[in-house]
Amino acid sequence: MAIGAFLVGFVFSNSGFKSFLSGFIAIGLLWLGLALYVDNATQSILTEKISQLFPLNLFVLTSLVGGLVGGFASLTGALLKP
């Protein structure tokens, strides 16, 4: 996913903030959708156990981590293009 965000950032080369924000939103929503799908498919067995370890909602945390990876990958791609 990070390679895809990097390539999109490199090809479209928006400004730094726009590039980061687009990668953050796109990959964050993708990870959120995947986490919800897996949670639904497994009847939330693992989600309930892991959510006891973290004070924050697990889906918010997953989206945040995925969004940061996508945002920084897209920003890197945009900044590497001359």
Order of alpha helices (4+ residues) and beta strands (2+ residues): alpha-alpha-alpha-alpha
